[in-house]
């Protein structure tokens, strides 16, 4: 309970740098067994971001930083909101929060090097909207946030890296290498606990995912899909086949 309460306290912090620092400190305390002491607009209204101009590149990196900042909140909310899970569940989500905080910090530092900062551009609340929709159902949360919305980053990151490489931003490419590596693990956490919950509740994971997607109006994912990354994150061949089927016109 103390661990979950601390996750709630960090979740409620409003300063981005303070939240990122506190999330990493909370993860470290949990690992060591120590005492546990922007303008938002609809997604389709966020301006297009070309990495081939300084302003466009800063806006693109700001958008990614916003995703990573939201991901800190998502992980902390997962740790706080749902009681009665095994200890490993809470430690998993605190680890995710700490790693998302590192991602945000790296991106913010890079933005500062471009003479911009987090909050300088508009952003959207698509990730948090689904978090709110699934606040009463841990199975839906695991299905539709880490393994649906966050898993989109596995597909999107390599093409973004290619554009940033062409724009000459090697540091941004390096940061996204770190993010992609860690995000495979974060999606794997969602896959693991979704499978665990389905087994506990006697649910077919593939069939129930379709039900949850329709119930909560999850976005329809579009190819190309990063199959190697998705397989590494724990998606089954049946799930990947379903993903391809539902994305086909």
Helices and strands as residue ranges (DSSP letters): H 2-11, H 16-32, G 43-45, H 54-81, H 87-113, H 126-133, H 138-141, I 142-149, H 152-166, H 170-201, H 205-215, H 227-232, H 237-247
